[in-house]
Amino acid sequence: MNKSKILLIAAGVAVGGILGYLYYYFVGCDSGNCSITSNPYRSSAYGMLLGGLASDILPKKKK
């Protein structure tokens, strides 16, 4: 894995974490019954996971 791919995945993780927290903040569950959206740490971690996975499947640039 080259350096640019690692930076792309790290950026995806960071953006996913921010989006996960924003999802908790604006949409989150108040009752506590929602396992992911009722806790900001879980929501952010789930967003980080999805962001990292999404940035990893981006197609490679052809040289």
C-alpha positions as CSV (number, residue, x, y, z in Angstrom):
1,M,0.0,0.0,0.0
2,N,1.4,3.3,-1.0
3,K,1.4,6.6,1.0
4,S,-1.3,8.3,-1.0
5,K,-3.7,5.3,-0.5
6,I,-3.1,5.5,3.3
7,L,-3.8,9.2,3.3
8,L,-7.0,8.7,1.3
9,I,-8.2,6.1,3.8
10,A,-7.2,8.3,6.8
11,A,-9.2,11.2,5.2
12,G,-12.2,8.9,4.8
13,V,-12.0,7.8,8.4
14,A,-11.8,11.4,9.6
15,V,-14.7,12.6,7.4
16,G,-16.7,9.5,8.4
17,G,-16.2,10.2,12.0
18,I,-17.4,13.8,11.6
19,L,-20.4,12.7,9.6
20,G,-21.2,10.0,12.2
21,Y,-21.2,12.6,15.0
22,L,-23.4,15.0,13.0
23,Y,-25.8,12.1,12.3
24,Y,-26.0,11.5,16.1
25,Y,-26.4,15.3,16.8
26,F,-29.2,16.0,14.3
27,V,-30.9,12.6,13.9
28,G,-29.9,10.7,17.0
29,C,-32.3,8.7,19.2
30,D,-33.4,10.4,22.4
31,S,-35.0,7.3,24.0
32,G,-31.8,5.3,24.2
33,N,-33.3,2.3,22.4
34,C,-31.2,2.9,19.2
35,S,-27.9,1.1,19.7
36,I,-25.9,3.2,17.3
37,T,-27.5,6.6,17.2
38,S,-28.1,7.0,20.9
39,N,-24.4,7.2,21.8
40,P,-22.1,9.8,20.1
41,Y,-19.1,7.5,20.4
42,R,-20.8,4.6,18.7
43,S,-22.2,6.8,16.0
44,S,-18.8,8.3,15.3
45,A,-17.0,5.0,15.3
46,Y,-19.6,3.5,12.9
47,G,-19.1,6.6,10.7
48,M,-15.3,6.1,10.8
49,L,-15.6,2.5,9.8
50,L,-17.9,3.3,6.9
51,G,-15.8,6.2,5.8
52,G,-12.6,4.1,5.8
53,L,-14.3,1.3,3.9
54,A,-15.8,3.7,1.4
55,S,-12.5,5.5,0.7
56,D,-10.8,2.1,0.3
57,I,-13.1,0.9,-2.5
58,L,-12.5,4.0,-4.6
59,P,-11.0,3.1,-8.0
60,K,-7.3,3.5,-8.6
61,K,-6.1,6.1,-11.0
62,K,-4.5,4.6,-14.1
63,K,-1.1,5.8,-15.0
